[in-house]
Amino acid sequence: MNGVLILLPIALGLGLIGLGAFFWAMRSGQFDDPEGAASRILIDDEDQPE
């Protein structure tokens, strides 16, 4: 029983930290992809000069 009293708050805290990090990443634009895969498939790399 003592283990549950210690591990449960730790697990909840880590979960909240992870959720906060996810929302921070969403708000800061970490998952934005302006050159998305849908438009990248249309670009032919062979036509671009090197």
Secondary structure by P-SEA (a helix, b strand, c coil): ccccccaaaaaaaaaaaaaaaaaaaaaaccccccccaaaaaacccccccc
